[in-house]
Amino acid sequence: MAVCLAIAVPSWLLGKLVPVIGGPVFSIVIGMVIALFWTPSAACKPGVGFTSKKILQTAVVLLGFGLNLNVVLQTGKQSLPIIICTIASYIGIVLLYKPKDAPKLSKQDVTDMMNNLGPMSRDEKITLVVLVICIIFWVLERTLNVPAAVTAVLGMSALLMTGVINPKDYNQRINWSIIAFMGGAINLATAITTVGIDTWLGNTFGGAMAGLIGNPYLFVPVIAIVALISRFVIVDMTTDYTLFTVILTPFCLAAGMSPWVAAMAAYCVVYPYFTKYQNINFLAAFNSAGGDERLEHKMLVPFCLVFHIVSILALTASVPYWKILGLIP
């Protein structure tokens, strides 16, 4: 416990000096760095275990009491039907597709796996330090005025200079086509706004939208379906969601409807993976898991379809509830 206290006190003081990061982040970083060079002895393990479980769990509970419950309730109640449907769909999937012979993983199995991994290598330690530093700079991007791209380039340069990544790996083992695609997709929202595509869409479909918004039971599912279809053309989810929110907000306000309704209708369906290019997060995970060499994308498409059907039904079922809350006239 003395070791944990020695980490906690400086972290708390640093958190006071730099509130934007906070003490918990400093304690995590300090703990990760110490773990690179020191392994707790048998005498320290009981105290570290007690602190990481009992004290940490108690601290999380006490932190929860500091939240403004009124703000939590006001924010959460608007999404309550969607939350319920999401939880219900998860439970349904677990019950319907539960494996007959589920593998059992004991604590000893986890310990054996950790022992098989062995101690961290030099390259792994360097990678961990570089990653932690990059995360800190990304969190403090606005405070330090250092663009995230610059931090990423410097992190990659550090890995190259220390030999963690050699020139051959850099040229052949990094999927540069995926990185180029993700970079272009992320910046698509700025390009669409700059050239005025959002304004053109608003002017073009304004008349039809004014008539549709009068029937929320039709408006909500139609917006969700159109947003879902548009993802086959607009490859970036953030761009798609932002585009629909910007275009629909004036019409919602004019009809006395909260723009939150239209934003939620679009947001719930902007994460499809019917095709690989639609979802950057899915694409990154798919390639990290081995890509086409180990997985078949077509096996995942039915799950995507069911998810979006449930989402659209949940959105439509939320209309009466949103009426009660006054979000829809």
C-alpha positions as CSV (number, residue, x, y, z in Angstrom):
1,M,0.0,0.0,0.0
2,A,2.9,2.3,0.6
3,V,3.9,1.9,-3.0
4,C,0.4,2.8,-4.2
5,L,0.4,5.8,-1.8
6,A,3.8,6.9,-3.2
7,I,2.2,7.0,-6.7
8,A,-1.1,8.5,-5.6
9,V,0.3,11.6,-3.7
10,P,2.5,12.9,-6.6
11,S,-0.3,12.1,-9.1
12,W,-2.8,14.1,-7.0
13,L,-0.5,17.1,-6.8
14,L,0.2,17.0,-10.5
15,G,-3.5,16.7,-11.2
16,K,-4.0,20.0,-9.2
17,L,-1.3,21.7,-11.3
18,V,-2.7,20.4,-14.6
19,P,-6.4,19.9,-14.1
20,V,-7.1,19.2,-17.8
21,I,-5.3,15.9,-17.3
22,G,-6.2,15.1,-13.7
23,G,-4.7,13.0,-11.1
24,P,-6.1,9.6,-12.3
25,V,-4.3,10.0,-15.7
26,F,-1.0,10.9,-14.0
27,S,-1.3,7.9,-11.7
28,I,-2.0,5.5,-14.6
29,V,1.0,6.9,-16.6
30,I,3.4,6.7,-13.6
31,G,2.2,3.2,-12.8
32,M,2.8,2.1,-16.4
33,V,6.3,3.5,-16.4
34,I,7.2,1.9,-13.0
35,A,5.8,-1.5,-14.2
36,L,8.4,-1.4,-17.1
37,F,11.3,-1.6,-14.6
38,W,9.9,-3.1,-11.4
39,T,7.7,-6.1,-10.6
40,P,6.0,-6.2,-7.2
41,S,7.5,-8.7,-4.8
42,A,5.5,-11.2,-2.9
43,A,5.5,-8.9,0.1
44,C,4.0,-6.1,-1.9
45,K,1.4,-8.0,-3.8
46,P,-1.3,-8.2,-1.0
47,G,-1.2,-4.5,-0.5
48,V,-1.3,-3.7,-4.2
49,G,-4.1,-6.2,-4.7
50,F,-6.2,-4.7,-1.9
51,T,-5.6,-1.1,-3.2
52,S,-6.4,-2.0,-6.8
53,K,-9.6,-3.8,-5.9
54,K,-11.2,-2.6,-2.6
55,I,-9.9,0.9,-2.4
56,L,-10.3,1.6,-6.2
57,Q,-13.9,0.2,-6.2
58,T,-14.8,2.3,-3.2
59,A,-13.3,5.4,-4.8
60,V,-15.3,4.9,-8.0
61,V,-18.5,4.6,-5.9
62,L,-17.7,7.8,-4.0
63,L,-16.9,9.5,-7.3
64,G,-20.4,8.6,-8.5
65,F,-21.9,10.4,-5.5
66,G,-20.3,13.6,-6.8
67,L,-22.2,13.5,-10.1
68,N,-25.2,15.7,-10.6
69,L,-28.0,13.1,-10.6
70,N,-30.4,15.6,-12.1
71,V,-28.2,16.2,-15.1
72,V,-27.7,12.5,-15.5
73,L,-31.4,11.8,-15.4
74,Q,-32.2,14.7,-17.8
75,T,-29.6,13.5,-20.3
76,G,-30.4,9.8,-20.0
77,K,-34.2,9.8,-20.1
78,Q,-34.3,11.1,-23.6
79,S,-32.5,8.0,-24.8
80,L,-34.2,5.6,-22.4
81,P,-36.2,3.6,-25.0
82,I,-33.2,3.2,-27.3
83,I,-31.1,2.0,-24.3
84,I,-33.8,-0.5,-23.3
85,C,-34.0,-1.8,-26.9
86,T,-30.3,-2.1,-27.2
87,I,-30.0,-4.0,-23.9
88,A,-32.9,-6.2,-24.9
89,S,-31.3,-7.0,-28.3
90,Y,-28.0,-7.9,-26.6
91,I,-29.8,-10.2,-24.3
92,G,-31.6,-11.8,-27.2
93,I,-28.4,-12.3,-29.1
94,V,-26.8,-13.9,-26.1
95,L,-29.7,-16.3,-25.6
96,L,-30.2,-17.2,-29.2
97,Y,-26.6,-17.6,-30.2
98,K,-25.0,-18.8,-27.0
99,P,-22.4,-21.5,-27.9
100,K,-23.3,-25.0,-26.7
101,D,-19.8,-25.7,-25.4
102,A,-18.6,-22.3,-24.1
103,P,-14.9,-22.3,-23.2
104,K,-14.2,-21.9,-19.5
105,L,-11.3,-19.7,-18.6
106,S,-10.0,-20.0,-15.1
107,K,-7.8,-17.6,-13.2
108,Q,-5.0,-20.2,-13.5
109,D,-5.4,-20.1,-17.3
110,V,-4.9,-16.4,-17.4
111,T,-1.9,-16.7,-15.1
112,D,-0.4,-19.3,-17.5
113,M,-1.0,-17.1,-20.5
114,M,0.8,-14.2,-18.8
115,N,3.7,-16.5,-17.8
116,N,3.9,-17.7,-21.4
117,L,4.2,-14.1,-22.6
118,G,7.3,-13.6,-20.5
119,P,8.7,-10.3,-19.5
120,M,8.3,-7.3,-21.8
121,S,11.0,-7.0,-24.5
122,R,13.0,-3.8,-25.2
123,D,10.8,-3.0,-28.2
124,E,7.6,-3.5,-26.2
125,K,8.8,-1.2,-23.5
126,I,9.8,1.5,-26.0
127,T,6.5,1.2,-27.8
128,L,4.5,1.5,-24.5
129,V,6.4,4.7,-23.5
130,V,5.9,6.2,-26.9
131,L,2.2,5.4,-26.9
132,V,1.7,6.9,-23.5
133,I,3.5,10.1,-24.5
134,C,1.4,10.3,-27.7
135,I,-1.8,9.8,-25.8
136,I,-0.9,12.7,-23.4
137,F,-0.1,15.0,-26.3
138,W,-3.4,14.0,-28.0
139,V,-5.3,14.8,-24.9
140,L,-3.6,18.1,-24.5
141,E,-3.7,19.0,-28.2
142,R,-5.6,22.3,-27.8
143,T,-3.6,23.2,-24.6
144,L,-0.2,22.6,-26.2
145,N,-1.3,23.7,-29.7
146,V,0.4,20.6,-31.1
147,P,-1.7,19.0,-33.9
148,A,-2.5,15.3,-33.5
149,A,-1.0,14.6,-36.8
150,V,2.4,16.1,-35.7
151,T,2.3,13.9,-32.5
152,A,1.6,10.8,-34.6
153,V,4.5,11.6,-37.0
154,L,6.9,12.2,-34.1
155,G,5.8,9.0,-32.4
156,M,6.4,7.0,-35.6
157,S,9.8,8.7,-36.0
158,A,10.7,7.7,-32.4
159,L,9.9,4.1,-33.2
160,L,11.9,4.2,-36.4
161,M,14.9,5.8,-34.7
162,T,15.0,3.3,-31.8
163,G,14.8,0.4,-34.3
164,V,11.4,-0.9,-33.1
165,I,10.2,-0.5,-36.7
166,N,12.8,-1.0,-39.4
167,P,12.6,0.5,-43.0
168,K,11.4,-2.8,-44.4
169,D,8.5,-3.1,-41.9
170,Y,7.7,0.6,-42.6
171,N,7.4,0.0,-46.3
172,Q,5.9,-3.5,-46.5
173,R,4.1,-4.4,-43.3
174,I,2.0,-1.2,-42.8
175,N,-1.2,-1.1,-44.8
176,W,-0.8,2.4,-46.3
177,S,-3.9,2.1,-48.5
178,I,-6.1,1.7,-45.4
179,I,-4.3,4.6,-43.6
180,A,-4.7,6.9,-46.7
181,F,-8.4,5.9,-46.9
182,M,-9.0,6.6,-43.2
183,G,-7.3,9.9,-43.3
184,G,-9.3,11.1,-46.3
185,A,-12.6,9.9,-44.8
186,I,-12.0,11.6,-41.5
187,N,-11.4,15.0,-43.2
188,L,-14.4,14.6,-45.6
189,A,-16.7,16.6,-43.3
190,T,-14.6,19.7,-43.6
191,A,-14.4,19.3,-47.4
192,I,-18.2,19.0,-47.7
193,T,-18.8,22.1,-45.6
194,T,-16.2,24.1,-47.4
195,V,-17.6,23.5,-50.9
196,G,-21.2,24.1,-49.7
197,I,-22.7,20.7,-50.3
198,D,-24.6,20.9,-47.0
199,T,-26.2,24.1,-48.1
200,W,-27.1,22.8,-51.5
201,L,-28.8,19.7,-50.0
202,G,-30.8,21.8,-47.6
203,N,-32.1,24.0,-50.4
204,T,-32.8,21.1,-52.7
205,F,-34.8,18.9,-50.3
206,G,-36.2,21.7,-48.1
207,G,-39.8,21.5,-49.5
208,A,-40.1,17.8,-49.1
209,M,-38.7,17.9,-45.6
210,A,-41.2,20.5,-44.5
211,G,-44.1,18.2,-45.3
212,L,-42.4,15.1,-43.8
213,I,-41.6,16.6,-40.5
214,G,-45.3,17.1,-39.7
215,N,-45.6,13.3,-39.1
216,P,-42.9,12.2,-36.5
217,Y,-43.9,8.5,-36.9
218,L,-42.9,8.8,-40.5
219,F,-40.2,11.4,-40.1
220,V,-38.0,9.5,-37.7
221,P,-37.7,6.2,-39.5
222,V,-37.4,7.9,-42.9
223,I,-34.5,10.0,-41.7
224,A,-32.9,6.9,-40.2
225,I,-33.3,4.9,-43.4
226,V,-32.0,7.8,-45.6
227,A,-29.0,8.3,-43.4
228,L,-28.3,4.6,-43.5
229,I,-28.5,4.5,-47.3
230,S,-26.4,7.6,-47.6
231,R,-23.5,5.8,-45.9
232,F,-23.0,3.9,-49.0
233,V,-21.9,7.2,-50.6
234,I,-20.7,9.2,-47.7
235,V,-17.9,7.0,-46.4
236,D,-17.2,8.9,-43.1
237,M,-19.7,8.4,-40.3
238,T,-18.9,11.7,-38.7
239,T,-19.5,13.5,-42.0
240,D,-22.8,11.8,-42.5
241,Y,-24.1,12.5,-39.0
242,T,-22.9,16.1,-39.1
243,L,-24.4,16.7,-42.5
244,F,-27.9,15.4,-41.5
245,T,-27.8,17.4,-38.2
246,V,-26.8,20.6,-39.9
247,I,-29.5,20.2,-42.7
248,L,-32.3,19.2,-40.4
249,T,-31.9,21.5,-37.5
250,P,-33.6,24.6,-39.1
251,F,-36.6,22.5,-40.2
252,C,-36.9,20.9,-36.7
253,L,-36.8,24.3,-35.0
254,A,-39.4,25.7,-37.4
255,A,-41.7,22.8,-36.6
256,G,-41.2,23.1,-32.9
257,M,-39.3,19.8,-32.7
258,S,-36.0,19.4,-30.9
259,P,-33.1,19.0,-33.3
260,W,-31.9,16.3,-30.9
261,V,-34.6,13.9,-32.4
262,A,-33.3,14.3,-35.9
263,A,-29.7,14.0,-34.7
264,M,-30.4,10.8,-32.8
265,A,-32.3,9.3,-35.8
266,A,-29.2,9.8,-37.9
267,Y,-26.6,9.0,-35.2
268,C,-28.1,5.5,-34.5
269,V,-27.5,4.3,-38.1
270,V,-24.2,5.8,-39.1
271,Y,-22.1,2.8,-38.0
272,P,-23.0,0.1,-40.7
273,Y,-20.5,-2.4,-42.1
274,F,-22.4,-3.8,-45.0
275,T,-19.3,-3.0,-47.0
276,K,-15.8,-2.8,-45.5
277,Y,-15.3,0.9,-46.4
278,Q,-18.4,2.1,-44.5
279,N,-17.0,1.9,-41.0
280,I,-13.5,3.0,-40.2
281,N,-13.5,1.4,-36.8
282,F,-14.7,-1.9,-38.3
283,L,-12.1,-1.7,-41.0
284,A,-9.3,-1.1,-38.5
285,A,-10.5,-4.0,-36.3
286,F,-11.0,-6.3,-39.4
287,N,-7.5,-5.7,-40.6
288,S,-6.0,-6.0,-37.2
289,A,-7.6,-9.4,-36.8
290,G,-6.0,-10.7,-40.0
291,G,-8.3,-9.3,-42.7
292,D,-9.5,-11.4,-45.6
293,E,-6.8,-14.1,-44.8
294,R,-8.6,-15.1,-41.6
295,L,-12.1,-13.6,-41.7
296,E,-15.1,-13.6,-44.1
297,H,-16.8,-10.2,-44.2
298,K,-20.0,-11.7,-45.6
299,M,-20.6,-13.6,-42.3
300,L,-20.9,-10.4,-40.4
301,V,-23.4,-8.7,-42.8
302,P,-26.5,-10.4,-41.3
303,F,-25.6,-9.1,-37.8
304,C,-25.3,-5.6,-39.2
305,L,-28.7,-5.9,-40.9
306,V,-30.4,-7.1,-37.7
307,F,-28.8,-4.4,-35.6
308,H,-30.0,-1.6,-37.9
309,I,-33.6,-3.0,-38.1
310,V,-33.7,-3.1,-34.3
311,S,-32.3,0.5,-34.2
312,I,-34.9,1.9,-36.6
313,L,-37.7,0.1,-34.7
314,A,-36.4,1.4,-31.4
315,L,-36.2,5.0,-32.8
316,T,-39.8,4.7,-34.1
317,A,-41.0,3.3,-30.7
318,S,-39.3,6.3,-29.0
319,V,-41.6,8.8,-30.7
320,P,-44.5,8.6,-28.0
321,Y,-41.9,8.9,-25.3
322,W,-40.3,11.9,-26.8
323,K,-43.7,13.5,-27.1
324,I,-44.2,13.1,-23.4
325,L,-40.8,14.7,-22.8
326,G,-41.8,17.7,-25.0
327,L,-39.1,17.0,-27.6
328,I,-41.8,16.5,-30.3
329,P,-45.0,18.7,-30.4
